[in-house]
């Protein structure tokens, strides 16, 4: 009989050891520690989506560049192009992430892009989702 054992990341074996920081930063502690690879993967994805290319020194290709889409006409072609671009960028920058679904919608009344993204981590089969709204203010 086949048995599908759940794999555990070696970083998760010591729950008292922090492996990263939460995003966004909090006002009280500024840096809140993250103790699991599932949570750190989520915050790494959020950081990637909120970063523009060439914004990060020594890593000029890191970032999704979503801000550049805020000043374009938010039509169905724009959201489809953005969705296709995000899928290819996430697959190339996060090989441990398996995309389950990614939906990009726009709210033209307030000039916002909504990204709903669900995924699972390939090694551990843990799933999570990211909901992100980027607004032109």
Residue, then its C-alpha position, 0 to 999 in steps of 0.5 A: x500500500x502506498x503511503x504519502x509521507x509529509x516532508x518537513x523542512x529541516x528549518x521547521x524542526x527547531x520551532x524556537x529558531x527564527x528563520x525570517x521576518x514578517x512583512x509588513x513591519x509592525x510599529x511596535x517591534x518593527x521586525x517580528x520573527x517568523x518561525x516556519x518555512x510556510x510563513x516565510x515563503x508567504x512573506x517572501x512572495x509578498x516582498x517579491x510582489x511589492x518590489x520593482x526590478x532594479x530596486x534591490x541592490x545586487x539583485x537587479x532582476x528581483x521584483x514583479x514590477x506591479x507599480x508600473x501597471x497602476x498607470x496603465x488603462x486597467x482593461x482585461x488585456x492588461x490584467x491578463x498580461x499581468x497574470x501571465x507575467x506574474x505566473x512566469x516570474x513566480x515560477x522562475x524565482x520561486x521553484x519551490x512554489x507550485x501555483x494553484x490559482x492566480x487571479x488578477x482583477x482591477x477596480x477602475x473606480x479607485x485605480x487598484x489592482x487586486x491579486x488573489x494567489x493560492x499556492x502550495x510548497x512543493x516539498x511539504x505540500x502545505x498550501x496558503x494564499x496571498x491576497x494583495x491590493x495595490x492602489x494608486x494613491 
